[in-house]
Amino acid sequence: MWQQTSLTGPGLGSRAEEIGELIEHFSKHQYRAKEANYKVEKIENRCLELFRRDYVFSVIQNPNGELCGHYPRQIIFMEYASTDSDKDRFESTVQTSKLQDFVSRSKMARCRSRFVCPVILYHGKHICRSATLAGWGELYGRSGYNYLFSGGSDDAGAESDEVPDDFAVRNGDSQLFDKVRGHDIKLLRYLSVRYICDLMVEKKKVKFGLNVTSSEKVDKAQRYADFTLLSIPYPGCEFFKDYKDRDYTAEGLVFNWNQDFVDAPLNIPPSLTENLNIDWKDYQSWDLVQQTQNYLKLLIHTINRDGDSGLLVHCISGWDRTPLFISLLRLSLWADGLVHTCLEPVEILYLTIAYDWFLFGHMLSDRLSKGEEIFFFCFNFLKHITSEEFSAAKKPRKKMTHCKEAEFPLEDLCLLDRGSTTSLSSDFSVIMEESPTTTGTFNYEAVEMTAGPATQVAWRRGRTSSPQTIVWNKPHLPNQLEDRFLQPVISEARPSFYQSENNFLRTGSSSPLAVPERSYPNIPERRAKLEEVRAIFLSAYSATVGLRSVSSSPSSGIGGLLEQFARGVGLRGTNSIV
């Protein structure tokens, strides 16, 4: 049984600070394989170490980005889960040179050379990621570029004789273009991939009137007919500016499916939708939470089918929506104890951020500058997938009957500095009571922030019909419940990215910094693990990048309220990002 641990244990503090350092670097620098430095090497080596804990793997070499400029320089190919005895005797099950050759030949078939790359090994099945298929515009331009800058020599192997799709079709000869995607198909078959999940909202990406990318679902020659294609259109990173502009509220946020460029319908084979109890014809009415939840359920259901068939997930470039779902899959399977079983919460979080996002080229600094906070959304979304309905484990789980939840919303309590007797906003009131010196527990979502001595403030939030309207009311707590709620001890402030497990600032569940509780020791293991990961992430993120409020006044809206909370407990200074 997994045991929840405090971040203040031996060695855990430094590992939690590692998360903050990683996010800090990530938010300022985009990874490029040819520009690796000491910090990048440190991140790469840490990822290799974490993969080595659980797997025997080979490495696909990508020196200086020769295969892809924004893929890791050492790409992990997991072969099988390892035991202690396996680690002493490595027996490779693949021919690395053959795999390297497959990759070299197939890379031109995909946008930005982001070829099909295995990233998760689940019950012997490879879960892969990539970009979508390259269109004739990119193939033609990239082939000409390679030819020009190689001094006129054909140094790209299979790339030298590739020509545009439409060009080949217009000349009545598609054999040469067959070769490009033929190499891609060979790699997919080598990895035993059967299912291809396409997240694009377009059939083809069009820029300046040209089809710069294509996709398997519109391949004219039906080259991918032997694969099971899932077209599940999901909004691109631009949509997550709306998420940020709504003060990081995904509930009620619905994508506009009537835009001119949106032409990809949802198309899922009926055999993959059985027993999911999802009405797929209503997908255009789902908000961002429900859409992400349902797509994740579909992916988990797909990879959990019998057999050894793998899964490919891709969007357009494969560095925004793709890492979102790859990360959610990795963390969900880890929480079920099915992958990365030796990793602790802080370690799986590091691996997911570093490998799935940073080393595969997500442009966090650019996305932050545009307010497209898909990266934050990913890890904050863990609160929505803690239940057993997202579990891939087939075994029945023990029901926690003795831990009945209190009939209060998850946002009842907030802890602030000693001596703060005024409300943080005129819209709500507070109740204060000195805390005893014994450790207590909470059963409500929390924000881990640095706090002062043991003083508690509790309030209840009343909801209105508007998803963005919040009214704060003084709670009426029966004496028994009030005594039960107002018990935890808050330790002294700590100047680091992590906090003591007793340092809690409680806010509403709609707050973007609301962190899972560390409450009952007997809550389901899956939930406890995911909440622990989310807590560590939000603590590090708030101490490094922070949230940018869109309110005109820093004291208005949820964002402004959160800033008052954070500054009130000393986590942020007055010059922090707002």
N, C-alpha and C positions, 0 to 999 in steps of 0.2 A: 504493500500500500504506500502510495506516495505521501510524504509528510510535508506539510507546509512549513517553510522555514522563514526565519527573520533575516532581513538584509543586514543585520548588525552582527551576524555570526562571523567567525574567523574566516577571512578570505573573501566573504561575500560582499563586503563593502567595496573592496577594490574592484570586484567584478561588476558591481552596479555602476561604479564610476566609469568603468570601461564603456558602458552603454552611452553615458553622457558624452564622453570623448568622441565616440563613434558618430553620434548624431551631430555633434558640433562640427566635426570635420566634413561630414556628409553634406551639411547645410551650406557649406562654403565652397566645396570643390566637387566637380563632376569627375567620375572615374574615367580615365582613358588608359588603355593598356600600355601605350607607348610612352606615357608620362609618369610611370610608377616611381614613387619615392619611398623613403623609409617608412612613412606612416601607412602607405598602401601595402607595402611588404608585411608590415606588422599585422594588418587586417587579414591579408591573404593567409599568413601562417596560422593565425588564430582560427580561421575557418577550416583549414586542413586539420588542425588539432581536434576541433569539435567533430568533424566528420569521422575522424579516426577512432573516436570513442565507441562508435557503434557499427562501423562498416569497414569492409575490405574494399578498396577502390583502386582503380587505375586513374591516370591523369592524362587528359588530352592537352597537349602543349599548345599554347597560343602566345608565343613570345612576341612582344612588341605589337600585339594585335594583328598578327599575320592572318589569322582566320577571321577574326572580327575585332574591330578596334574598341568595342565597348562590351566585350565578354571577359570573364576572368582570364588571367594569363595562364592559370592552371585550372582547367575545368575538370571537376570531379565526375568520374564515371563509377557510380557505386555498383559493385558486383554482387555482394551478398552481405547480410548482417553478420557481424563478427562476434565471437566469444573470446574470452581471455586466451584460450588455446589457439584460436585462429590468428591472433595478433603476433604470435611467435613464428608462424609458418604461413607465408603468403603464397597462395596458389591462384594465379590469375585465370579467370574463365574466359577471357576475351583476347583476341589478337589486337593489341593496341595499335600496331601499324596499319592494320586493315581498317579499324575504326577511324583512325586519323585520316586515312585516304578517303573514306566515305564522307567525312565532314568536309575535307578540302574540296571535293568535287560537288558537294550539294549546296555549298554556301551561297552560290550565285542565284539559286532559285528563290531565295527569300529576301525580303526587303532589308536593306542595310547590311546584307550578309549575315543576318541574325538567324543562323541555321537552327535546326531542331536539336535541342540540347536536353539530355536527361538531368533532372535536378532532385527528384524524390524517388526513393525505392520503397515500394509498398507491397508486401507479400510477393516479391519477385517481379512486380510490374513497374515499369518505368513511367513516371509522370514527367512529361517534358514541356518545354517552353520554346517559343520562337517568335519571329515576326510573321506577318502574312506573306503570301507569295508575291514576288516582285512582278511588276507589270512590264510591258515592253519598253516604256520610257526609261525606267531605271536600269533594266538590263542593257539596253542599247547604250545609254550614257556611261554606265560603269564599265562595260566592255571596252568602249572607246577610250575611256580614261586610263584603264589598265594598259591598253595597247600603246597609247601615247607616251605614258610615263615609264614604260619598260624599254624605251628606246626602239620601239617598233618590233620587238620580239614577242613571240607568243609564250609568255612565262606563266600563264595562269592555268596550264593544263587543259582541263575540260572547258575552261571559260573562253578560250580563244575563238571558238567557232560558234558562239552563241549569238543569236540575232533576235530581234523583237518578235513577240507573238503575232501581232497583227501583220507585221511585215511578212513573216513566214506564211501565214494564212492567205494573204493577198497574192502571194506567188504560188499558191497551190501546193506548197511543200512545208509541212510542219514538223518534219523529222528532226531538224536541228533543235527546234524548241522542245520537242519531246525529250531530247537528251538532257536539257537543263532540269526539268522537273522529274525526269526519270531518275536522276541521281538523288533527288530529294526523297522520292518514293522508296528507293533502295535503302536509304538511311532509316526511314520510318519502319520499314519491314525488319531491318536488322535490330531495331529497338523493340520489335513486337508491338508497335503502336497500332491500335485498331480504331480508336475513337479520336476525332479531331474536333475540338471545341473552338468555334470562331466567335469572338466577342464584338466584331465590327458591326457598326450600325449601317455601314455602306456595303454594297456589293463590291465596289471598287473605289479606292481612294482617288479622287480627282483633284489635281492642282493645275491651275492655269489652263484649264480645258483639256489636260492630258490625263490618261489613266496611269498614274504612277505606281499603283499597286493593284493586285488582283486578289483572288482568294479561291480556295478549293471549291467553294459552292458554285462558282461561275466559270470554272475551267471549261473551255469550249469543247475540248476533246474528251472530257469526262475521265481524265487520267486518274482521279482519286475516287472512282466509283467503287472500288473494293474496300474503301474505308467507310466507317459510320460517321457521318458528318452531323454535328450539332451546331446549328446557327442560333445563338442566343445573344442578340444585340444588347450591348451594355454601354451606357454613356461614356464618352471619352473624358480625359482629364479636365477639359474646359468646363465641364458640368460641375466639377467640384469647387469652382469659384462660387457657384450658387450656394453650395453647402457651406462654404466659409462665410458668405455674405448673409446667411441666415443664422449667424452666430453658431456655426457648427451643428446645426440641427438637421438631421437626415429624415426624421419623421415628417411626413407630409410633403416631402420634396419629390416632385414627379417630373420626369424628363418630358420635353416637348417632342413627341414623335411625328409631328406634322411639318418639321423642317424639310426643306427641299432636298438636302443631301441624304436624308434618312430613307433608305430604300431596301434594307435587308430585313426580311420578315423573320419572325421566330419560327424555327423549323426543327423539331426534335422527333426522332423515330418513336412511335408509340411504345415500342418494347422497353424504352428507357424511362418512360414516365409512369410505369405501373407501380402501384402501392405508394406513390408519393403524395396523393391527396392534394394536388395542386391544380387549380383551374388555369391552365396555361393561356387560354384565349383572352384572359383579362390582364395579360402582362403589361399592356400599355397604361393601365390604371394604377399599377403598383408604385408605391413610393420607393425611395432609394434603399430603405431598410428591407422591405419585403422583397424587392427585386434581388438584392444581394443574397439574402437568406435563401430564396428559392433556387437561385443559380448554384449556390454552394451545395444545397441538398442534392441537386441533380448531379453535380460532379462527384460527390461522395458516393451516391447511389451507382454511378457509372463505374467507378474504379472498384467498387465492392462486389461487382458481378463476378461469377465464377469464371475460371480460366486465367490465363496469363497475359491478357491483352492490356497494353498500356494506353496512356492518354496524352494527347498534345493539347495545350492551351495556348492560344495566341490572340492578339488584337491586331493593330496595324504594325507599329514598330516593336511591340513586345516589351515596353519598359514602363508602362503605367498601369493599365488594366490587368495585364498579364501578371506582374508581380503581386498585385492585389489578391488575385485568386490563388496563385501559387502559395503565397504566404498564409492565407487563410486555410488552405488545404494542409500545409505543413504543420501549422500550429494545432489545427483540429485533430489531425492524426496523432500528433505528439500527445495531446491531452488525453487521447484514448489509450495511450501506451502502446501504439502500433508502429511508431517510427521514433528514432532518436531517443530510445528509452533510457539512456544513461545521462542525458542532459537535464540540468536543473532549469527552472524558469528563466533565470538571467542568462543562461547559456543558449537556450533555444532562441531567445529574443535577439541576442547578439548575432547568431548565425543567420537568422531570418533577415534582419536589417542589412547585415554586411553582404551576405551572398545573394539573396533574392532581390535586393534593391540596389545597393551601392555598386557591387562588382558586376552587375548586369546592366549598368548604365543609366539608371533612373536619374533624371536631372532635377534633384531636389531644390537646388538654389534657384533654378529658373522657375520651377513650379511655385515656390514660395513667393517669388517676386511678382508672380501673376495671380497669387491667391488661390492657386489650384491645388488644394491640400488633400490630394488623394492618399498620400503617404500617411498623414495623421489619421485620416478616415479609416485606413486599414486596421491599425492597432486599436483605435478607439472602438471599432466595430466588434471587437471580441466579446463585449458585453452582450451582444445579440445572438451569440452562438454557443452559449454555455450549457444549454439544455441538452438532454439525451437525444432529442430528435435529430441532432446534427452528428450524432456519434456513428462511427463506422464499425464499432465493435458489435459483433453479433450476439455475444453472450449477454444474458439478462443481468441487470445491475440491481444491487440491493437498494430497497426503497428506504429513505430516511424518514420514518414515521414519527420519530421522537423529536424532530427538529422543525416543528411547524412554524412557518413564517408568521410574524406578527402582522396584523391587519392594518398596517400603516404603509404609506408609500415609501420607496427606498431613499427618500430624501428628507428624513425628519430631523436629523441632527447636524450641528456644526460646532466645531471647537475652535475657540479663538484665544487671544492673549488674556492673561489675567488682568483684571482692572478695566477691561473695555465694557463700559456700562451703557454706551449709546449704540443704537442700531446703525448698521452699515448703510441703510437706505431708509428713506421716509416711508417706503412701501411695506415694511415689515417690522415686527417687534421681536424682542428677544426675552428669554428667560435664563437666568444665571443661577448656578449653584456650585459650590465648591465640591471638587471631586475627592473621594477617599483615596487613600494611597495604595489601594490594592488594585491589581490589574483586573479589568472587566472586559466584556466583549460587546460588540455591536452586531447588528444584523442589517445594516444599511450600507448603500454605496458610499464610498469615501474618496476623498482626495488626500493623498499623502503629501503633506507640506510641513515645513518646519514650524513648530509652534512654541509658545512660551510655557510657563508653569501650568500646573493642572487647574484649568478653569474651563468650564463647559458652557456653551450657549446652544440652546435648542430652539428650533422653530419648525413650523409646518408650512408647507406650501399649498396654497389653493390654486386649482387650475381653472382657467376660463375656456371658452369655446375656441379661442384662437391659439394655434400651436406656438405662437411667439409671445403671447401675453401671459404674464405670470403675476400673481398676487400673493404676497407673503402675509400670513396671518399668525397671530400668537396662538400657539397650540393649547388645547385643553387636555392635559394628560392626567389620567387617574393616578393617585399616589403610588399604587403598585407599579404601574408602567413607568412613571417618572423615576422612581427609585431604580428600576431595572435599566433604564436607558442611560442615566447620567452616572456612569461608573468608571470609564476608562481613565488611565493615567497617561498624561502626555509628558514625554521626556523633554530635556532641554534641546534647544535648536542645534542642528548639526550642519556645518558648512560644506555640504557635499551634494551629489546627485541623488543620494538615497536617504531614507528616513527610517527611524525606528518603527516597528510594526504597531506601536501604540500612538504614533503621531498621525492623527487623522483630522482633516478638515472636511466636514460633511456638507455636501451641497445637493441640489436637486438632480434627478437623473437626466434632465435635459441639459445640464451643464456639461460643456465639452471636457472639463477636467474632473468629472465625477469618476472616481476610481472604485473598483470592487472592494467590498468589505473583507476584512480578515476576521471572521466572526466565529461561527460554530465550527468546532474541530471536525464535525461529522458531516459537513456538506458534501455533496457528490464530488468525487475526485476530479472529474473533468472540469466542473465549474471552478473548483478551487485553483486548479492549475492555470486556467485561462485568465481568471481574475488576477492571479499573481503576476502573470506576464503583463497584463494591461496596467497594473499598478506601477510596475517598474518602468514601463515605457512612459507613462504620463508624468511620473516624477522626473525622469531624465529630460523629457521633451519640454516640460514647463521651465526647467532650470537652464535650458540651452536656447532652443528656438522660441518657445513661448507661443501664445495664441495672439493673433492680430484682430482686435475688435474693430468692427465696421461702424460702430456707433459714432455719431458726430461728437458726442460728449463722452469722456472717459468714465463718467459716473452713470451713464444710462445704458440700458440693455443688459443682456446676460454677460457679454464680454466685459463691460465696464464693471459689473458687479463682481465678476471673478477677479479682476485686477485689484479691487478693494480688498477682497478676501486674501489674495496672495500677499499684498503689501501689509495687510493688517497683521499677518502672522510672521512677517519678516522674510518670506521666501524671495520676494523680488524687491529690488530697490526702486526708487522713483524714476530712474533712468532706464528701466527695462523696456523691452519692446512691448508696444500695446497694439 
